[in-house]
Amino acid sequence: MAPRILLADDDRNFAEILAKALSAAGYEMNVCYDGESAVSMARELAPELVILDVLLPQRDGFSALQAIRADTQIPRQPAALLLTGCSPTPRYRTRSHELSAEALLTKPLPLEEIQVRVAKALGSGPPVPASGSGPSLSGELEKTPLPAVLHQLHGMRASGVLVLENGEEKRGIELSDGQLSSVQSNLRSECLGNLLAAAGKISWDVMHESLRRVKQGEGLQGQILLAMHMLDEEDLARALRQQADEKLFQAFAWSRGTYQFASGSTLKTKNRLRLKRSVANAIMQGVRSRTPFEVIERFFAENGDGYLIPSERPYYRFQEIDLATDEEQLFAELANGLSIPAGLPKDEALLRALYGFVATELVEFRRGEPPAPAVAQTDPPTQTSDRAIASPDREKALMDRRSKGGP
């Protein structure tokens, strides 16, 4: 019988991706998104392992694990892994030890490491995939859009191939240690010659002649166009970057379709194109230019009882994402929280940017009303690192607010 695991994390996209990955490795997964549900489900399911985020709403992860440990209705006490999105403090480590957690892990962390930690906590060896490659995870893009899939694979520093399918269209995106590496598609309309001809860079006659030579085995189309003196080296390099971007960003336009990530796999060398963008910038540009606007509108309609605020646990530093001036201004205006729907920008471009902030977790969604603006301080603020590192007092206050259902 497969080991039963209970996963509790309020980041629904992360929880879904991790649950699918562990399910593919042979575990029985059960998921919830708050501390109270974690306690009740632990009593009902009696899992062998609980994985709890420290900053769960309604009841924080430490409090939830303490309640599980004290519950006499649970027939056997589960092993426990705790997750935190900020640097663990001595207080965190002490609480983790007091509650007999196997480990306190800092997100993001590699998918392979999570799998090894889970196997160790359960007292078994790491899962061995049935095939030669690593375990795969899959799902529907309608439920988990491409920006969320890419973001979570980046956060788990995954290496492998993400295969996307929508009808007859198929794309492969290779990642290495969570970074975009290369892309392929099966559409002839996205071949280099077609893109150059459509952009007016070469004539259609030249495109057809170069394609004829490709079929005769004279080489790749770009090399043939160089030999025909239709392009120079700089033109070709620029065209290949644009072709790679087109293959990647077209997938952002899909509101339906499926994804499957095969850990450890690689794309075939032939016809794959190198990607030069960071994951964060790729997500932002894909959302700006291709994500269907109805997907964005639906997201904000489904989350109309809360507000957005800069994330307590950002995956990326603000400086790592290329933003336009109006996007930077929008981000600055989120400092005290932006109510949904009242505070949403009317401009489509800014609403897309806001969705991109959510997809990259520069900002996070919280239930309730935004906190009152902080009183301006006269003393200069203490300098901190780019990544938020919480003090013990601040952590306690944050967990207290979360346990009461607050932000």
C-alpha positions as semicolon CSV with decimal commas, in nm:
position;residue;x (nm);y (nm);z (nm)
1;M;0,000;0,000;0,000
2;A;0,133;0,344;-0,094
3;P;0,251;0,561;0,197
4;R;-0,009;0,827;0,279
5;I;0,108;1,190;0,290
6;L;-0,081;1,501;0,402
7;L;0,046;1,826;0,245
8;A;-0,069;2,163;0,383
9;D;0,044;2,480;0,202
10;D;-0,155;2,795;0,128
11;D;0,025;2,839;-0,206
12;R;-0,220;2,635;-0,412
13;N;-0,007;2,618;-0,725
14;F;0,296;2,496;-0,528
15;A;0,080;2,244;-0,343
16;E;-0,069;2,108;-0,665
17;I;0,267;2,075;-0,842
18;L;0,434;1,910;-0,540
19;A;0,139;1,678;-0,482
20;K;0,144;1,566;-0,846
21;A;0,520;1,506;-0,834
22;L;0,499;1,296;-0,517
23;S;0,194;1,113;-0,646
24;A;0,388;1,024;-0,962
25;A;0,662;0,886;-0,736
26;G;0,413;0,643;-0,582
27;Y;0,275;0,821;-0,274
28;E;-0,091;0,870;-0,183
29;M;-0,132;1,248;-0,162
30;N;-0,390;1,448;0,034
31;V;-0,381;1,829;0,018
32;C;-0,524;2,116;0,222
33;Y;-0,448;2,487;0,246
34;D;-0,479;2,592;0,611
35;G;-0,375;2,473;0,955
36;E;-0,720;2,387;1,088
37;S;-0,787;2,160;0,792
38;A;-0,446;1,998;0,841
39;V;-0,534;1,901;1,198
40;S;-0,877;1,762;1,111
41;M;-0,747;1,572;0,806
42;A;-0,460;1,424;1,007
43;R;-0,716;1,289;1,254
44;E;-0,933;1,150;0,974
45;L;-0,662;1,006;0,747
46;A;-0,385;0,904;0,990
47;P;-0,108;0,979;0,738
48;E;0,244;0,840;0,768
49;L;0,388;1,187;0,689
50;V;0,265;1,545;0,718
51;I;0,429;1,828;0,523
52;L;0,332;2,166;0,671
53;D;0,417;2,519;0,567
54;V;0,509;2,724;0,873
55;L;0,292;3,026;0,782
56;L;-0,042;2,858;0,721
57;P;-0,361;3,065;0,764
58;Q;-0,607;2,996;1,050
59;R;-0,346;2,795;1,240
60;D;0,027;2,820;1,168
61;G;0,229;2,510;1,086
62;F;0,393;2,484;1,428
63;S;0,058;2,510;1,606
64;A;-0,098;2,258;1,368
65;L;0,181;2,008;1,427
66;Q;0,157;2,062;1,803
67;A;-0,217;1,985;1,788
68;I;-0,150;1,672;1,581
69;R;0,111;1,555;1,831
70;A;-0,135;1,605;2,119
71;D;-0,434;1,440;1,947
72;T;-0,506;1,103;2,108
73;Q;-0,754;1,015;1,830
74;I;-0,469;0,976;1,580
75;P;-0,371;0,606;1,600
76;R;-0,006;0,661;1,510
77;Q;0,196;0,980;1,509
78;P;0,313;1,080;1,160
79;A;0,661;1,187;1,061
80;A;0,673;1,559;0,982
81;L;0,850;1,796;0,745
82;L;0,814;2,171;0,793
83;L;0,850;2,425;0,509
84;T;0,945;2,792;0,535
85;G;0,987;3,057;0,269
86;C;1,236;3,268;0,467
87;S;1,567;3,196;0,635
88;P;1,499;2,979;0,943
89;T;1,571;3,154;1,272
90;P;1,697;2,982;1,589
91;R;1,341;3,003;1,723
92;Y;1,211;2,819;1,417
93;R;1,473;2,547;1,456
94;T;1,400;2,509;1,828
95;R;1,026;2,473;1,768
96;S;1,090;2,225;1,489
97;H;1,307;2,013;1,721
98;E;1,056;2,033;2,008
99;L;0,782;1,900;1,780
100;S;1,001;1,614;1,652
101;A;0,997;1,730;1,291
102;E;1,238;1,538;1,068
103;A;1,352;1,857;0,896
104;L;1,282;2,229;0,855
105;L;1,323;2,299;0,482
106;T;1,362;2,637;0,313
107;K;1,164;2,698;-0,007
108;P;1,240;2,700;-0,290
109;L;1,431;2,372;-0,294
110;P;1,497;2,116;-0,568
111;L;1,224;1,865;-0,645
112;E;1,479;1,584;-0,617
113;E;1,573;1,699;-0,266
114;I;1,209;1,705;-0,159
115;Q;1,168;1,348;-0,285
116;V;1,479;1,232;-0,098
117;R;1,366;1,406;0,223
118;V;1,022;1,248;0,198
119;A;1,169;0,900;0,147
120;K;1,407;0,949;0,441
121;A;1,128;1,074;0,670
122;L;0,925;0,765;0,583
123;G;1,222;0,539;0,646
124;S;1,245;0,412;0,289
125;G;1,480;0,461;-0,002
126;P;1,427;0,734;-0,263
127;P;1,151;0,651;-0,515
128;V;1,279;0,467;-0,823
129;P;1,089;0,560;-1,144
130;A;0,968;0,274;-1,360
131;S;1,124;0,423;-1,673
132;G;1,479;0,534;-1,739
133;S;1,397;0,899;-1,679
134;G;1,279;1,056;-1,356
135;P;0,918;1,069;-1,236
136;S;0,675;1,284;-1,434
137;L;0,395;1,514;-1,327
138;S;0,104;1,624;-1,539
139;G;-0,213;1,828;-1,535
140;E;-0,448;2,059;-1,722
141;L;-0,350;2,413;-1,817
142;E;-0,707;2,528;-1,750
143;K;-0,655;2,443;-1,381
144;T;-0,287;2,533;-1,354
145;P;-0,190;2,795;-1,618
146;L;0,153;2,786;-1,779
147;P;0,289;3,082;-1,573
148;A;0,218;2,890;-1,251
149;V;0,370;2,567;-1,388
150;L;0,692;2,741;-1,496
151;H;0,716;2,935;-1,170
152;Q;0,685;2,628;-0,952
153;L;0,927;2,421;-1,161
154;H;1,174;2,707;-1,128
155;G;1,114;2,720;-0,753
156;M;1,186;2,347;-0,726
157;R;1,497;2,387;-0,945
158;A;1,366;2,112;-1,168
159;S;1,565;1,965;-1,457
160;G;1,379;1,793;-1,739
161;V;1,135;1,856;-2,022
162;L;0,793;2,021;-1,991
163;V;0,571;1,893;-2,275
164;L;0,267;2,107;-2,361
165;E;-0,014;1,983;-2,587
166;N;-0,320;2,162;-2,721
167;G;-0,503;1,970;-2,992
168;E;-0,247;1,892;-3,261
169;E;0,000;2,151;-3,132
170;K;0,287;2,027;-2,920
171;R;0,576;2,210;-2,755
172;G;0,867;2,101;-2,543
173;I;1,046;2,330;-2,297
174;E;1,367;2,204;-2,141
175;L;1,471;2,330;-1,799
176;S;1,804;2,291;-1,625
177;D;1,817;2,351;-1,249
178;G;1,492;2,547;-1,281
179;Q;1,616;2,774;-1,561
180;L;1,483;2,783;-1,917
181;S;1,723;2,604;-2,150
182;S;1,564;2,536;-2,490
183;V;1,233;2,498;-2,674
184;Q;1,084;2,301;-2,963
185;S;0,747;2,296;-3,140
186;N;0,586;2,081;-3,409
187;L;0,438;2,370;-3,612
188;R;0,588;2,429;-3,955
189;S;0,445;2,782;-3,948
190;E;0,698;2,860;-3,674
191;C;0,999;2,754;-3,879
192;L;1,265;3,021;-3,922
193;G;1,192;3,087;-4,290
194;N;0,820;3,138;-4,231
195;L;0,881;3,383;-3,948
196;L;1,135;3,581;-4,153
197;A;0,907;3,594;-4,458
198;A;0,605;3,696;-4,249
199;A;0,814;3,978;-4,099
200;G;0,929;4,093;-4,444
201;K;1,294;4,007;-4,379
202;I;1,309;3,773;-4,680
203;S;1,075;3,710;-4,974
204;W;0,848;3,408;-4,986
205;D;1,037;3,291;-5,296
206;V;1,361;3,291;-5,095
207;M;1,187;3,110;-4,812
208;H;1,063;2,832;-5,044
209;E;1,405;2,799;-5,208
210;S;1,578;2,768;-4,870
211;L;1,320;2,510;-4,761
212;R;1,383;2,309;-5,081
213;R;1,754;2,301;-4,997
214;V;1,678;2,188;-4,642
215;K;1,482;1,893;-4,781
216;Q;1,777;1,808;-5,006
217;G;1,996;1,778;-4,698
218;E;2,207;2,091;-4,750
219;G;2,182;2,189;-4,383
220;L;1,969;2,393;-4,146
221;Q;1,756;2,674;-4,289
222;G;1,951;2,946;-4,112
223;Q;2,281;2,818;-4,250
224;I;2,133;2,801;-4,600
225;L;2,006;3,160;-4,578
226;L;2,355;3,267;-4,474
227;A;2,502;3,088;-4,776
228;M;2,243;3,260;-4,999
229;H;2,356;3,597;-4,852
230;M;2,002;3,669;-4,739
231;L;2,118;3,711;-4,377
232;D;2,440;3,795;-4,198
233;E;2,554;3,636;-3,871
234;E;2,399;3,911;-3,659
235;D;2,067;3,890;-3,845
236;L;2,063;3,513;-3,797
237;A;2,136;3,532;-3,424
238;R;1,859;3,788;-3,377
239;A;1,615;3,582;-3,585
240;L;1,688;3,266;-3,386
241;R;1,622;3,450;-3,057
242;Q;1,292;3,578;-3,194
243;Q;1,201;3,230;-3,318
244;A;1,271;3,080;-2,975
245;D;1,061;3,350;-2,808
246;E;0,773;3,287;-3,049
247;K;0,774;2,913;-2,977
248;L;0,776;2,981;-2,602
249;F;0,526;3,266;-2,584
250;Q;0,270;3,107;-2,814
251;A;0,206;2,850;-2,540
252;F;0,103;3,131;-2,303
253;A;-0,193;3,193;-2,535
254;W;-0,341;2,853;-2,455
255;S;-0,631;2,861;-2,210
256;R;-0,670;2,484;-2,245
257;G;-0,440;2,192;-2,303
258;T;-0,223;1,963;-2,094
259;Y;0,123;1,969;-1,946
260;Q;0,356;1,688;-1,847
261;F;0,699;1,732;-1,692
262;A;0,947;1,445;-1,723
263;S;1,227;1,490;-1,471
264;G;1,572;1,413;-1,609
265;S;1,465;1,415;-1,976
266;T;1,622;1,629;-2,251
267;L;1,501;1,759;-2,587
268;K;1,638;1,608;-2,904
269;T;1,923;1,820;-3,037
270;K;1,771;1,866;-3,383
271;N;1,561;2,182;-3,423
272;R;1,570;2,284;-3,057
273;L;1,632;2,653;-2,991
274;R;1,819;2,800;-2,697
275;L;1,629;3,028;-2,461
276;K;1,804;3,331;-2,316
277;R;1,534;3,466;-2,083
278;S;1,504;3,417;-1,708
279;V;1,190;3,240;-1,590
280;A;1,059;3,554;-1,419
281;N;1,104;3,771;-1,729
282;A;0,959;3,500;-1,954
283;I;0,648;3,479;-1,734
284;M;0,603;3,856;-1,728
285;Q;0,643;3,891;-2,105
286;G;0,419;3,594;-2,177
287;V;0,146;3,739;-1,954
288;R;0,184;4,085;-2,109
289;S;0,160;3,968;-2,467
290;R;-0,020;3,633;-2,490
291;T;-0,216;3,517;-2,184
292;P;-0,588;3,532;-2,277
293;F;-0,743;3,831;-2,103
294;E;-1,042;3,622;-1,994
295;V;-0,804;3,404;-1,789
296;I;-0,680;3,714;-1,607
297;E;-1,031;3,852;-1,554
298;R;-1,149;3,516;-1,420
299;F;-0,861;3,500;-1,171
300;F;-0,946;3,838;-1,019
301;A;-1,320;3,761;-1,022
302;E;-1,257;3,439;-0,827
303;N;-1,045;3,626;-0,572
304;G;-1,272;3,922;-0,513
305;D;-1,280;3,907;-0,133
306;G;-0,926;4,004;-0,044
307;Y;-0,627;4,214;-0,139
308;L;-0,281;4,195;-0,292
309;I;0,036;4,297;-0,111
310;P;0,411;4,248;-0,174
311;S;0,503;3,891;-0,086
312;E;0,653;3,804;0,250
313;R;0,839;3,522;0,075
314;P;0,944;3,638;-0,274
315;Y;1,104;3,385;-0,508
316;Y;1,271;3,666;-0,702
317;R;1,416;3,995;-0,596
318;F;1,235;4,294;-0,747
319;Q;1,554;4,388;-0,932
320;E;1,559;4,054;-1,118
321;I;1,250;4,134;-1,327
322;D;1,252;4,388;-1,610
323;L;0,956;4,621;-1,554
324;A;0,835;4,927;-1,742
325;T;0,808;5,256;-1,554
326;D;0,430;5,230;-1,511
327;E;0,468;4,872;-1,386
328;E;0,725;4,983;-1,127
329;Q;0,484;5,254;-1,014
330;L;0,202;4,999;-0,985
331;F;0,421;4,772;-0,774
332;A;0,510;5,064;-0,544
333;E;0,140;5,138;-0,493
334;L;0,088;4,786;-0,357
335;A;0,293;4,856;-0,043
336;N;-0,017;4,908;0,173
337;G;-0,231;4,652;-0,007
338;L;-0,463;4,672;-0,307
339;S;-0,825;4,568;-0,256
340;I;-0,991;4,336;-0,507
341;P;-1,194;4,435;-0,702
342;A;-1,215;4,800;-0,594
343;G;-0,848;4,882;-0,641
344;L;-0,785;4,696;-0,966
345;P;-0,645;4,911;-1,248
346;K;-0,882;4,979;-1,538
347;D;-0,602;4,967;-1,794
348;E;-0,563;4,620;-1,948
349;A;-0,183;4,644;-1,967
350;L;-0,157;4,723;-1,595
351;L;-0,404;4,448;-1,505
352;R;-0,186;4,207;-1,701
353;A;0,119;4,332;-1,512
354;L;-0,063;4,278;-1,183
355;Y;-0,144;3,920;-1,284
356;G;0,223;3,875;-1,372
357;F;0,319;3,996;-1,024
358;V;0,090;3,728;-0,878
359;A;0,222;3,457;-1,112
360;T;0,582;3,529;-1,012
361;E;0,481;3,574;-0,645
362;L;0,619;3,925;-0,628
363;V;0,283;3,986;-0,461
364;E;0,050;3,752;-0,276
365;F;-0,326;3,731;-0,225
366;R;-0,472;3,753;0,125
367;R;-0,828;3,735;0,252
368;G;-0,994;4,027;0,426
369;E;-0,920;4,399;0,422
370;P;-0,575;4,555;0,367
371;P;-0,390;4,658;0,685
372;A;-0,398;5,023;0,787
373;P;-0,106;5,223;0,639
374;A;0,197;5,230;0,867
375;V;0,267;5,554;1,053
376;A;0,561;5,734;0,895
377;Q;0,877;5,696;1,103
378;T;1,123;5,974;1,169
379;D;1,428;5,755;1,228
380;P;1,600;5,608;0,922
381;P;1,507;5,244;0,863
382;T;1,753;4,968;0,939
383;Q;1,912;4,828;0,624
384;T;1,820;4,468;0,543
385;S;1,907;4,230;0,264
386;D;1,707;4,217;-0,060
387;R;1,537;3,898;0,055
388;A;1,305;3,935;0,352
389;I;1,445;3,778;0,669
390;A;1,200;3,780;0,958
391;S;1,301;3,847;1,318
392;P;1,166;3,614;1,591
393;D;0,928;3,885;1,722
394;R;0,803;3,962;1,373
395;E;0,757;3,593;1,298
396;K;0,553;3,543;1,615
397;A;0,330;3,840;1,533
398;L;0,280;3,717;1,178
399;M;0,192;3,365;1,292
400;D;-0,047;3,506;1,554
401;R;-0,227;3,708;1,284
402;R;-0,242;3,408;1,051
403;S;-0,381;3,183;1,328
404;K;-0,666;3,432;1,376
405;G;-0,743;3,434;1,005
406;G;-0,580;3,772;0,947
407;P;-0,316;3,872;0,688
